[in-house]
Amino acid sequence: LSASRASQLIPPYTPSQSSSLDLSLLHSSPLEGTELREANIVFNSQICEAYNVLSLAKRYLERITRALKTT
């Protein structure tokens, strides 16, 4: 199908505001170094235990949190 034909078949969809997300961190001050390190440890351990996250994504997330340690 051409792109214009495909767009006619599938109407555009805008997701509604989800109330299940905790947005408080978006409105707060940045974490201190110790808090950030502890949060990264918890984050990485949960990602490692997750069965539905691809290995490539796990490695990327580990590297990005490691990079944050040096900044």
WODAGI-V32113 format. One record per backbone hydrogen bond with DSSP energy under -1.0 kcal/mol. NH is the residue of the N-H (numbers start at 1). CO is the residue of the C=O. If there is no record, write none. Layout:
# WODAGI-V32113
NH,CO
NH,CO
This chain:
# WODAGI-V32113
6,2
7,3
9,5
10,6
26,23
36,32
37,33
38,34
39,35
40,36
41,37
42,38
43,39
44,40
45,41
46,42
47,43
48,44
49,45
50,46
58,54
59,55
60,56
61,57
62,58
63,59
64,60
65,61
66,62
67,63
68,64
